[in-house]
Amino acid sequence: MLFAFIGRFITLCARHAWAVVALFVLLSGGGVYAGMTRLGVTTDTSKMLSPRLAWKQRSDEMGRLFPQKENLLVAVIEADMPEQGAETARVLADTLSADHKNFTFARRPDANPYLMRNGLMFLDEQPLTTVLNDTITAQPFLAALAQDPSGRGLFSALSLIAQGIKLGQQGNLASFQTPLNGFATTLEQAAAGHAQDMSWQRLLGGQLSDLAGRYQFVVTKPILDYGSFQPGGAAADAMRKAISNLEFVRNGHAKVYVTGQVQIDDEEFATVAEGMVAGLLGSLALVTLWLTLAVRSWRVVLPIVLTLIVGLLLTTGFAAVAVGTLNLISVAFAILFVGIAVDFAIQFSVRFRAQNPPALGETRLFEALRMTGEETGHQILVAALATSAGFLAFTPTAFLGVAQLGLIAGIGMLVAFICTTTLLPALLKICRPPLNCPSMGYAFMRPVDAGIRRHRKLLLALFGVVALAGLGLVPALQFDGDPLHTKNPNSEGMRALNLLIDNPQTSPYSAELLTSSVQEAEQKAERLSALPDVHDVMWLGSFVPTDQKQKLALIQDAAFLLLPTLIVPQPKPAPDAAALRASAADTAKALGEVVNTLPAKDPLRRIQAALASLAQAPDPVVLAANRALVRFLPAELDQLRAMLQATPVTIKDIPPVIADDYLLPDGRALVEVHPKGVMSSSNALHRFVASLQKVEPDMAGTAVDIVESARSIVRAFEQAAGAAVAMIAIILMLALRRVKDMALVLAPLLLSALMTVILIVMLPETLNFANIIALPLLLGVGVSFNIYFVMNWRDGIKSPLASPTARAVMFSALTTGTAFGSLALSHHPGTASMGRLLLLSLGCTLIGTLIFVPALLPKRPIDDA
């Protein structure tokens, strides 16, 4: 009765073809309107999991309580010398702070006056003693510079060195050989007319200047436009424009990289979209070619393509209404729809062309459609229902990315069935393709069918071994939940982030804990600091120097000797070129009287020669040398004066711009944990998080989010896979009404999954949140293919591989594989891995359908006829 009903319904649609087409045009228009007005895309991977999860609630709460840490755009500055980096960061921060259209704030976290003033107190006592002793030794030199912060003062200070050598004090210069060599190089370049800025921070601070790291940072909070596919695009453009105008960027002494969550998310969409149009057009061209080879008539290809387009538009409209915002996984619904819906259309069309009804004229066409509907309609219906159930099983899971995909694709399968049994017959009637094409099957495959039947026991044993091997390798499957591993490593944001990953202080893999008070934060910090996988723990008290009494005593002793000569109310005015030449000549003469007493490679020999040359140089060279030599000197002297005037500080003295990152108005306090070692390895990250959770189960933060999301995704797929198989089994049981026939459909499905496991482990191909959609697709495609073969076997077909069904399956696989192939060629690692895994699963599905199923089908009496 069902067979006859479907046949009559298809004929009815064909008889009223233009009305059906008009109806679907209207519906498609609605789908287009809904898609354009209500459908969006987000690249935020944090929205791929349910907010009901406990760890996700903690993560979301952190974002709500500390919004200044979320959605940041960061400039990472790498310069030839620390002062150039600091100046570049200062100018950039000032420029962006004034841009209220694109930025809420722009800050330099490592240049806060509180931290700079108390910089000496954050050193351990031994390094602090060394620094202060070296500074006291250089007191005469520094005093001369404070009196005259110019090249003239610098040259006069060097004359003091000559006097010391005359008095036999060469030994005091032993610890200054490195800075003197650096100064000699700079002076030689300046005298040669190639003046380069000199780093006083390195000259006076030595190795201490490297403790702050290679990079300077400008952290901004951009104003995002969520109506754009790249919400931070305008802010990023404004930042790049400001960067292009920076002095040290223009002259090549500094590089600025843009990174941060906003930049990486925007790049994510750009990378996913890169080449999408070209890939889509190329994919459509190949799909059209496969369709032409499959059905051998443009009069059939055109209806199939139009049916797919209409079905996709209707499914897109449903997605717009039911979901609204797609994520990086659910956006793949279009590929899944085309990949499976084309199978329905090809199955119908191939069998339609093979019909040879006795009627003539238009009646012949209607009769062919009726026969095709009776022959294939129920098969496509069962395939659509089973595939839809497989997808819908993912909808209740906590993995919202695949839950959305499951809902859209599940409904899409029903849309595809409706379009195949209504619109496609109507379009076929309008296009009037020729019938009676017996070559729709593969007659040359009959010997292969016979061979499979003859050696079925051997093949089944071989597949049994493969299944056992796959089952044994299931525990070896690894899921990488790190979203950074699915992003384009060559994008600017990722390149910048990779520069910072090795430094625990700037690594993105941190963990956080919210405590009830500052006192509890201190206790938790001490406990977490003792863990072997922890590099350091930051809390509000981390910004209060320890052992202040002892350190302040050392600093005050040094200040007593240094500050009276460093604080100069009225320094000398800037000299002109003549004064600079005279000072250079005097110092060169003074050093010339003592250089013969120095070793051959002593830097003072080079300095004396360079000064003698500079004393003869023209005005522009002399003035350029003066600017390069002392450009950063005043700021360095100011910093030294400020640090020597440090006073005792407590938590109350920490400025709000720092305190707000660690203390809430209600008294709750944040503890931030940084890992030891590189966390780009999934195993290392899991160990780090596991060690923290043993001590504090309620940890949050990026590291915890990555690990917990991986667990949640795996758990969701385990639940969904079980539910999908159960739902498919129920539908098959209701449709086929025999346990054996149900098993004949499910067995190759499970075998295909186990073969895919083998390939994943052997290649290897790590599972991630992007490519894991291969599982629902494997269920969808596998169920469809297997149902056709099993139902044909029930209908008495002897040679499954020689039938039109096999032809339809092969070309369905080619069209689906073409779409996946375009994904595999993507520059986006997540999308490319999705395409590769989909191709692997499709290949395994084909092996299961075309070889295992024919071998598995039991022998019937008619097979001997």
N, C-alpha and C positions, 0 to 999 in steps of 0.2 A: 504493500500500500504506500509506504514512504517513497519507494523508488518511483512509482507511477505518479505520485503527487509532485515530486521534484521535476519530473519530466514535463508534466502538464504546466507547471508554474513557469518553467524556462520557456516553453512554447508561447505562453501567454505574454511574457515580457517581449519576446521577439515579434509577436503580432502587433504590439503597441510600442514598437521600438522608439519612435520619435518622442512619444510621451515619457517613456522611461529616461531617455537621454535628457529631455528638458528638466525632469525632476532632479536628476543627478547634477545637472548644471547649477540649478538653484541651491542644492545642498552643498556643492563644492564652493559656490560663492560665499555661503555662510561660513564654511570652514576657513576660507581665505581671510574673510573679515575677522573672524575670531582669532586666527593666528597672528594677524597684523596688529590687532588692538590689545590682545590679552596675553600673548605668549612672549615670555622672556627667557633669557639664559643666564645662569650664574656660574662662575668658575670657582666659587667658594666651596672648597672640599669639606669645610666644617659642617655644611648643611646636608651632607650625604647620610648622616646618621640621626636616629630619632632623639629628640630632646628628652625623651622619657628615661634614657639610660642614666644611671647614677653618675658615672664618670663624666658624661656629657653635661649633666646639670651642673657639676662642679666647674667644668670648663667654661660654660656659658655664664655662670655666676662671676667667675674671675673677669671675664670680658665686660660684664655689666658694672662691676665694682671699680675696675681700673680701665676705663675707656681710653685714657691717654696712651695706653700700651697697645691698643688695637688699631688696625687699618693705618699703618704708618708708611710713609715714603721716606727713605733714608738715602742720603748722599754719603758715599764712602770716599774719602779723599786720601790719595797716596801721592806724597811729594818727595822731592829730592832731599829736603831737609825739614826738620820739625817745624821751624818758624814759617816756612812757605806753606806747609800744610795748615798750620794754625791761622795764618792770615787768609788763606783761601776759604777756610771754614768760617771765619769771622765775617768776611764780606758776603759770602753766600747766605749765611744765617740772617744777617741784617737785611739783605735784599728780599729774602722770602718772608721775613717777619712783616715787612711793609706791604706784602701782597695779600690783602685781606679777602680778595676775590677767590683765591685758590687755596689758601692755607689758614688753618685755625691757629697754629703756632709753628715756630721753627726754633730749635734749640741746639746748643752744643753741649751735650751731657758731660764731656770731659774738660770743659773750660769754665765750670761754675766757680765764681770767686771764692766760695767757701772751701772748695777742694784745693784750689790753687794756693790760698793763703795758708792752709794747713798741710801743704804738700810734704814738708820735711817731717812732720810728726807721723805721717803714714809709713815712713821707712822704719825698718827694724833698727835697733840701737847700734849695731856694729856698722852697717852701711852709713847710717846717719853720722856717726863719729868720723868715718873716713871722709865723707863729703865736707863736713865742717872744718876738719883739719886742713884739707886741700884748699878750701876757700880762705881760711886764715893765712895760709902760706902765700896766697896770691893777693893778700890785702894791699900791699903797695901798688900793685898793678891795677887792681880794681879802683883804688882811691884816685889814681891818676885818670882813669876812664870816667869816673863819676864827676871829677872836676871839669873834664873836657871830653864829652862823649862824641868824639870825631876822630878822623884819621890822624889829626895832629896830636890829640891826646893819646891815641893808640901808639903812635911812633915814640912819643915821649916816654910812655910806659916801658917800651922796649929798651930805651936808653938805660932804664933802671937795671935791666938785666945785665947790660954791659958793665955797669958799675959794680954789681954783685960779683961778676966774674973777676973783675980786677981785684976784688977783696978776697978772692979764693972761695967763693960760695957756689961753684959749679955743681956741687952735689945736690943742692936744693932744686936743680932743674930736672933731675932724673924722672920725677913723676909727671913732668909736663912735656915729655918728648912727643907723645901722640898729638896733643893739641897744637904744639908748635909746628909739627909737620903739616897738619891741616892748614894752619895759618900761612905757612910758607907757600903751599900750593896755591891758595887763594891770592896771595900777594903777587906771586909770579904771573898768574893769569891776568891780574889787574894791570900790572906793569906792561904786559904785552898787548894791552888794549882789548882784552877779553874778560872784563870784570864779571865775576860771579858772586852772588850773595854769600856771605860767610855765616855759618851757624854758630852763634854764641852759645846756644844751648848745648851743643856737642862739645864746643871748646871748653866751656866751664864745667859742664856736667859729666862729660865722658860717657861711660857706659850707663850712668844713671838716666841719661836722656832717652835710652832705648826701652826703659821699663814701661813707658806709656803705650808702647806698641807702634807699629808702622803707620797706622791709619788714624785719621781724624774723622769725626762724624757730625753730620747735621741731620737731626731727627725732626721730621715735620709731620703734622697732622693735616692731610689734604682734605679739601672739601670735595666730596665725591658726587658724581652725577650718575645716579642709578638708572637713569633713563638711557644711558649709553652702554654699548657692549663693553667699553673700557671706562669704567667709572672714574678712574684716576688719570685718564688721558690728558685732560686740560692741565691739571696740576703738574704732571710729569713734563709736559711740554714747557710750562712756565719755568720749572726747575732747570731744564736743559738750556733754555734761553739764557737764564741767569748764569749758568755754568760757562756757557760759551763766551761770556763777557769778562770772565775772571782773568786777572793779569797772568798768574802763573800757569793757568790752563792754556792761554794763548801762546805763551813762550815755551811751552813744553816741559816746564819744571814740575807740573802737577797733573794728575789724572783724577777725574771724578767719575765714580760709578754710581748708578742709581739702582737701588734695590729696596727691599721691604715688602711686606705682605701685599700692598696695593700694586706695586710694580710687577711682582711675580704673578699675581692673579690676572692683571691686564695682559701680560705677555702670554699667559696660558691660553687665553681666548685667541689672541693674535696668532699663536703657533698652531692651535687647533684649526683655525680658519685658513691658515697659510696653504695655498695650493688647493683649497677645497673646491673652488669653482672649476679649475682645470681638471682636478681629479674626478669631480662629478660628471663633467662633460665627457671626459675620456671613458669613464665607467659606463655612462649611458650609451655611448657609441658601441662599446663592446657588448653590452647587454642586448642592444638592438641587433648586432651581428649574430649573437647566439640565438636570439629569438627567430631570426630569419632562417638560420640553419635548422632550427628545431621544427618550425611549422611550414617553411618553404613558400611563404606567400606574404607579400606586404599587406594583403587584405586580412590577414590574421594578426600580423605583427602590430599593425596600427590599433586594432581593438584592444590587444593585450596592453600595449603601452598606455593608451588612454584609460583603461580600467585601473592600471596601477597608479597613475597620476591622480585619478579621482579618489581612489581608496586612500592614498597617502594624504590628500587634502582633507578628507573627512576625518581621518585619524588625527591629523594635526589640529583640526578644529576641536575634536574631543579633548586632546591634550591641553589646549588653551583653556577650555572650560573646567576640566577636572583637575589639572595640575597648576597651570598658570606659569610657573617658572621651571624650566628644565635645568638639570645639572649636567655635569660632564659625562655621566653615564646614560641618563634617560634621553639625552639628545641623540643617542644612537638608535632610537626607536625607528627612524626612517629607514635605516639600513636593514634592521630586522624585518620590518614590514615588507620592503621590496624583496628581501631574500626569501621570505616564505610565501608571500602573496603571489609572487611570480610563479611559484610552483603550482598553486591552485590553477592559475590561468593557463599555464603550459599543459598541465594534465588534461584540463577540459578541452583545450584547442587541439592538441595532438590527437586525442581520441575522436574529436568532432571531425577532423579531416579524414580520419580512417573509415568513417561511416559510408555505407553504400545502400541507402534506402531505395526501394523499387519505384517510389513516386517520381513525378516529373515537376519541373518548374519550381514555383515558390513553395509548393507543398513539400517538395523533396528537401528543401532547406529546413522547413519546420520539423519534418520527420527526423532529420539528422540531429537537430537540436534536442528533440524529445528523447531519442535513443541515447544520445550522449548524457543527458541528464539522468536517465534511468540507470545508465551504466556507471557513471562517475559521481553523480551528485551526492549519493549517500557516503561514498568514500571521502570526498572532499569535506562533507559535513563532519564526519567522525574525526578526520584529521584536524579540521579547524577547531572543533570542540576540545579535543585532546591537547592540541597546541596551546589554545587559549587557557585551558586549565593549568597547564605547565607554567605559563607565564604568570597567571593570576596567583599562583601559590606563593610567589615572592612578595605580593602586595602587603601582607600583614607583618613582614619582618621589620627589624629595626634598621636595616640598611636601606634608607630612604632612596638612595640613588637607584638601586635595582628594584625597590618597591614601586617607584614611579614608572620605571621601564616596564615592569611586569604588568602594571595596570594598563598603560597605554598600548603595549604590544598585545596584551590579552584581548582587549576590546578590538584592537586592530585586526586580529585574526577573524573575529566575527564580521567586522566590516569587510574584510577581504572575501569571505565566503558570500556575503550578500552581494557584493559587486560582481563576483564571478558568476553567480547564478541569476543576476538580473541585468546589469549593465553590459556585461560581456556578450551574452546572447543577443541583446538589442543591437550592439555595434556590429556583431558578426552578420546579423540580418541585413544591416545597412550596407556593409562592405561586400557581402555576397561572395565569399571565397569559394573556390572549387572544392568538390568533395572527391570521395573514392580515391584516396591516396594510400594504397596498401603498404607502401614503403615506409610508413610511419614507424614500423617496428624495425628491429635489427635481426633480419633472417640469418645473417652470418654468425650470430651469437648462439644459435641452436647447439652446435658442437660443444660450446663452452658450458651451456646448461647441462648437456648430457655428461660432460666430464665432471662437473661439480656433483651431479647426482651419483655418478659412479664412484667417486672418491669422497663421498660425504663423511664417512666415518673418520678418515684421515684428517680431513679439513676441520671437523668438529673437535677432534683431539688436539690439533694444532691451535685452534682458537681457544680451547680450554686452557692450554699452557699459557697462552698470551694473557688470558683473563686472570689466571693465578699470579702471573708476574705483575700485572697491573695492580692487583689487589695488594700484593706485597710491597709495592712502591708507594702506595697511598700515604703511609706515614712520612715518606721523604718529601712530600709536597711542602713547599714553603710559601707563605703569604707575606709579601712585603707591603706593610701598611703605610710606609713613608711616602707622603704625597710629593716630596721633593724629587724622588727617584722617577717619577712619571713626567717630570717637566723637562723642557728643552735645556740641556746643560750649556748650550752656546748662547742663550739669551743673556742680555746685559744683567738683568736682575740675578740670575743664577750664577753667572761668572763672579759677580761681586760677592754673593753669599758664600761661594766656595772659597773666597779669599779669607773669610772669617771663621770658617767651620773648625779649623784646627785650634783656634784660641778658645779655651773654655769660657772666657768672659763674654765673647761675642758669638759663640755657637748658638744656633737656633734650638738646640736640643736641651732645653732647660726644664726643670720641674719646679712646681710651686706648691706651697702649703699655706693656708689661711689659718691663723691662730687667734685666740680670743683676746690677747693682749701682747704688749711689747715684752713683758716678762716671760710669757710662755714662748714667744718667738725666740728669745735668747736661749731658752732651754732646748727647744727643738733644733735650733741651729747647732748647738754644741753636740747634740746627739747625732745629727745627720752628718756633721763634719767628720765624725769618726769612721764613717763607712769607707771601705777601700775603693769603691767606684766613684767617690765624690772628690772633685778637685777643690771646690770652695763653696761656701754657703753665704749668701748675702741676706742681711736683714737691716733694719733701721740702725741698729747699733754698730753695723759694719762701717758706718760713716763717722764714727767717733774714734779717734786714734787711741790705741792702748798705751799703757806705761807713760802717760803724759807727764808725770812728775819728773821722771828721769830724763825724758827727751827734752822737755822744756828747759831743764837746767842746762843741758848741753847747748841748746839753741840760744838761751839768754847769755851764756858765757861768750859764745861767738858773736852775738849781737853787740855785746859790750865793747868788743874790739873793732867790729866792722862798721856798725851803723854810724858812728861819728864821722867817718870818712866817706861813707856812701851817701849820706843825706847832705846834699849841697844845695842851698837855697837858690843860688844864681850861678849855674854852670856857665862856662865861657861860650860866647857866641860862635856860630859856625864859621870855620875859616874859609878863606878864598883859596884859589889854586896856588897863588904864590906862597901863602903861609904853609900850605900842605907840602909844597916842594921843599921849602926851607927846613921844615921839620923832618921830612924824609932824608934830606941830605945830612942833617945833624946826627940823626940816629944811625945812618949808614956809616958815618965817620966814626961814631962811638963804637959800633960793633966791629968796624974794620980794625980797631986797635986791639981787639981781643980774639978775633976768630982764629988766628993762627995757633992759639992755645987750645982750640977745641978739636975733637975728633973729625976725621975727613967727612963723615956722613951726618954731622950734627946739623939740624935744621936751621940753626942760627946763621950758618954760612949761606944758605939759600936766601934767608930773609935779608941779610946784608946786601947781597947782590941785587935782589929785587928792589930794595929801597934805593940803592944807588941808581938803578935804571929809572925808577919812578921819579926821582929828583930831576931827571932830564926830560921827562915826558911833557907833551903839550897839555894845555888846560883841560880839554874834554876828557882826556885819558885820566888825568889826576882827579878831576871831580867825579868821574864814574867810579874810580877806585875808592874814593872816600865814601860814596853812597853804598857801594857793595860791602865794604868792610864793616861799616857801623850801622847799617840800616836797621838791624834787629837788636842792636846793643841797648838802646834806652828801655825797650820792653823787658829785656833780660835783667837789667839793673833794677827796674821797678818790681819785677817778680821776686828778685833776691831780697830787696828791702821789705816787701810784704811778708815773705816767709820768715824772715828774722824777727818779725814783730808778732809772731803767733802767740796766742793766749789760750788758757784752758777752755775746752769746749765740752758741752754735754749734748744729749739727744735733743734738748730744747733749742740748741743753737743751729741745728740742721735746717737749712732753708726749705720752705714749702715745696719748691720745684723738685727737690729730691725726696723729701719726706712723703709727699703725696703718692709716690710710687710704692711705698712700703707701709703706710699707716692710713687707716680709714677714719673718718670723723667719729665713728662710734667706738674707737679704741682697738678694733681688730687690726692685726698686723700680719704682713706678708713675709714669708721666708722663701727665698729663691735659691735653688740648688743647681750648680753647674757640674757637668760630668767630667770625669778624668779620661783622657784619651779621645780618639776620634769616634764619633757616634754614627758615622755614615753607614756602618755595618748594622744590619738588622739584629744580628745576634748580640752585638755589644749594647745596642739600645735596649733590648729586652732584659739583659743582665742588669743594666743600670736601673731600670724602672723596677725590676723585681726586688733588688736590694733596698730600694726606697720604700716600696709597699710593704715589705716585711716589718719595717719600723713604723711607717705612717701609711695606713691603707687609704687615707683620704687625699693622697697627693693629686695634684692637677698639673697643668702646664703642657707645653708642646710635646715633650718626650712621652708623657703619660697618654696624651691624646692619640699619638701615633700607635703606641702599643695596644691600648684599649680598643681603638677603632679596628685594628687588625683582628683582635679576638672577637669583637662584635660582628664583624663581617663574616668571618669563618663560621661563627655560630649561626648567623642568619642563613647562610647558604646550606649548612647542614640541615636546619629545620625546613627550609624551603624545598630543598632537593627531596627530602623524605615526603613532604606534603605533595609536591608535584607528581612524584612517582605514584603515590597513593591515589591522587585525583585522576591521573591518566588511566590508572588501572581500573578505577570504578567506571569511567566513561567507556573504556574498551570492553569491560564486562557487560555493561548495559547494551552496547552496540553489537558486540560479537556473540555474547551469550554463551561463551565457552571459555573455561579457564585456560585450556590449551592454546586457543587462538590468542587470548590476551598475553600469554607468556611468549608466544611467537613474535609479538610486537615489542614486548619489553626486553627480552633477552638481548637482541642486537643493540638496543639502546644502551643497556648497561655495558655491553662489550665495547661499544664505541667510546664510552666514557673511560673505561679502563685502558684502552689503547691510547687515548689522549693523555692519560696520566703518565704512561710510559714515555711518550714523546716529550712531555713537559720536563720530566726528570732527566732524560738522557741528553737533551739538547744543550744546556738546560734553558728553560723559560720560566722565570719566576712569576708567580701569580701576584697581581696587584688589583687595586680597586677598579681599574679601568678595564683590564682584559678578562676579569672574572665573569663578564657577561657572556663569555663563550659557553658557560654551563646552561643558562636558559635557552640559548640558541641551539645548542646541541640537542636539548630535549625537543624543541620545536621542530627543527628540521628532521631529526631522527624519527620522531613519531610519525610525521607526515609520510616520509619515504617508506617506512616499514608497513604502515597501514595499507598503502596501495598494494604492495606485494602480497601481504597476507590475505587481503580481501580478494585480490585476483585469484589467488590459490583456492580460496573458498568457492569462487565462481567457476573453477574448473580449468583455468589457463594452465597449459602444460609447460611452456618455456618462458619463464618470467623475464629472462634477460633479452629474449627476442621480441618481447611485446612492446607496444607503444608506450606502456608505463615506464619501461626501462629508459626509453629514449627521452621521455619527459623528465625523469629523475636526473639523467645525465645533464641535460641542458638547464634544468633548474639549478643543479649544483654549479654549473659553469657561470650562470648569471649571478648566483649568490657569491661564488668565489671571486668574481670580478669586482664586486662591491667591496669585499673584504680585502682584496689585493690592493685596492686604492688606499685603504686605511693603513696597510702594512708599509706603504711607501711614504707615510707621513713623517715630517721632521719632528713631530711631537712624540717622545718616547712612549707615553701612555697610549696614545692612539695607535702607534705602530705596533706595540705589543698586543693591543686588542686585535688588530688585523691579523697578526701572525698566529695568535692562538685560535682565532675564528677559522682561519684556513686549516690549521692542524685538526681542529675538531670536525670540520666539514669533511676533510679527507678520511678521517677515521669513520665518520658516519657513512660515507660512500662505501668503504670496504665492508662495513657491517651490513649494509643494505644489499649490495650487489654480489657479495660472495657468501657471507655468513647466512643471510636469510634463505637463499636458495638451497644451501646445504642443510639448513635446519628444518625446512619444511618437510613434514612426514610424507612418506610415499602413499599414493592413493591407487585404487584399482585402475583408474583411467590412465595412469602413467604408463601402464604396460600395453595399453591399447594401440 
